[in-house]
Amino acid sequence: MDAAELLVAVATPVAIVEPGAERLLVTAASGSFRCMMGHAGDRPPDLAKCNLRFDPESFQRALVAADAEVPEGSPSYAVAEGEFIVWSAGGLPFRVAVRRLASGKGDPVAARYCLTAERYGISPDGGPRDQHFFGQIVEHSPDIIAVIDRQFRHVFVNQAITEAAGQPPAEFIGRDHRELGMPEELVHYFQSVYREVFETGHEGKKEFDFPAPDGTLHNYLSRVVPLVEENGETRVLLSYARDITERRAVEAERLALERKLQETQRLESLGLLAGGIAHDFNNILTSILGMASLARAHCLDATGANALAQIEQSSLKAAELCNQMLAYAGRGQTLKSPLDLTALLRETRDLLRGSVPKQVELRVSAPAERLMAHVDRPQLQQVLMNLVLNAVESYGERPGVVEVALERARYVPSEWRAAIVAPAVDEGGALICVRVRDQGAGMDEATLARVFEPFFTTKFAGRGLGLAATLGIVRGHGGGLSVESTPGVGTLFTLALRESEGASEAEDTRALPREQATSGHVLVVDDEPSVREATRLMVEALGFRVTTATDGMSALACMDADAAPFDLALLDLTMPRMDGFELLARLRAAQPTLPVVLMSGYVESDIRERFEQDDQSAVRFIQKPFSMDALERALQEATALL
């Protein structure tokens, strides 16, 4: 029996290979090696063309290592050795040791090598067909599947690693993460997980980030479990990692939507609260302001008149605070129309010149062309002033520059991901952006998170609702607002509004008749006694005869009882039994041309749609609280519409 016949009977996968110019001829092989190759014929197979899978470059490196000189001082039996990894016809990994054959005299035999294969990995029991099926399942898995030994080296890695790391599985076999050149923090992460699983025998589950070949950072969920052999020993671990980048993005989007929903619900609740407070508080202020106006009109003493004027001013400031609360909740009074923001910005700059300290320079840049948006002029001007004055205050007593730039832009969702609120436009939609930049004190993350809260300030208590109202106004306009800030560097606020087409709406320059009626019969309807009395006194002071009613039903009774028709009606909107809207319809049915002034503690934008839906003529609105001068203008405007 020759050496080749003896080799066939060896249980260990062993082969003799003779490299040629274009092939790797297997001159002798054990039966187990032939099975591993999937070769059953008598002719010597070509290793490069059989069913084994291996990396040719790894094989060449193994040959070079086997050809190396044995270091001096090594034992006489020592030989140079290389190794590479192959996958059998059944898809199982084997570590193959490569040694160059030598003659009995110690001279090398030309180009002949001994390959000794050792199973490297874990596989289910079964024949080659089952092993091949199992191997295909593992290889086609989108998850990264790896087997790790106690030296934290890769025993097996499936093809999914190629897409994740940009390297073939063969590059990983026999190497740990440090040898693969991975960042040290990742090396520490993996080895700490593996060490814990080896020591405890319990599953390890963690998330980690790994850079893809294109440089993007991907998120992975990793699970590591011990593979326990029949004797209870654990030599290797099974590690599998799933790319959860998309899942994380979806989850982040879901959480963002939940936060927005919660914020929307919170604002709706706040809006209801603010609206209720504004209505009730404005009713109280109407009585105070009305009585003060009456008293001042009849006061001959200068000191007393000045005191009453202060009461009126304080009442108006209290009413403005109510309006700011409504603005923060997105329910402020809005009368939107097409507006040239270029002109508005220049006008705001001129208004602010007296409020900006001399040591702070205000630089405004805007295109010469008109940039149009559908906005409420007073509210947007308030937003611009709030943002600019906030930037000015960031310098304290120091000199500095506040830059305000107006420009066109397109909506790119990714640019607004970190915004306080994103503009309500489609992707690519036309925007007009106002950027307010300072190089002042800046804000840290904690301050930045609270900067839009009502009454929050880093200066002193009771600062007000400036930025909080700004946020509400922007929301009410469907706009976007973002802020970037770094302590010691400065802050950038970006306001975005949908660009609109059309000319700016001209102001109503219609002159009122100089001679207005100062006599006639006026119906005043309000369920609040103090408001009803104050309104009656002011209307009578203007020269009218007044009939009062407590609600809609009593107002209709007054109409039936009085033979002469009313010349004008002043109606509260929120009343028991019959509210102002229903009463308005009943009055118009009886007197179609009756001038009507609607009054309410709610803002006009909340109720305008209801009283305009039937194209009502000769209807004016006045918001509580109001002075006698404001009431006189409303009555004049209502009668002038006839």
Buried (B, 14 or more C-beta within 10 A) or exposed (E): EEEEEEBBEBEEBBBBBBBEEEBBBBEBBBBBBBBBBBBEEEEBBBBBEBBBBBBEEBBEBBBEBBBEEEEEEEEEEEBBBBBBBBBBBBBBBBBBBBBBBEEEEEEEEEBBBBBBBEBBBBBEEEEBEEBBEBBEEBBEBEBBBBBBBEEBBBBBBBBBBBEBBEBBBBBBBBBBBBEBEBEEEBBEBBBEBBEBBBEEEEEBEBEBEBBBEEEEEBBBBBBBBBBEEEEEEBBBBBBBBBBBBEEBEEEEEEEEEEEEEEEEEEBEEBBEEBBEBBBBBBBBBBBBBBBBBBBBBEBEEEEEBEBBBEBBEBBBEBBEBBBBBBBBBBBBBBBBBBBBBBEBBBBBBEEBEEEBBEEBEBEBEBEEEEBBBBBBBEBBBBBBBBBBBBBBBBBEEEEBBBBBBBEEBEBEEEBBEEBBBBBEBEEEBBBBBBBBBBBBBBBEEEBBEEBBEBEBBEEEEEBBBBBBBBBBBBBBBBBBBBBBBEEEEBBBBBBBBBBBEEEBEEEEEEEEEEEBBEEBBBBBBBBBEBBBBBBBBBBBBBEBEBBBBBBBBBBBEBBEEEEEEBBBBBBBBBBEEBBBBEBBEBBBEEBEEBBBBBBBBBBBBBBBEBBEEEEBEBBBBBBBBBBBEBBBBBBBBBBBEE
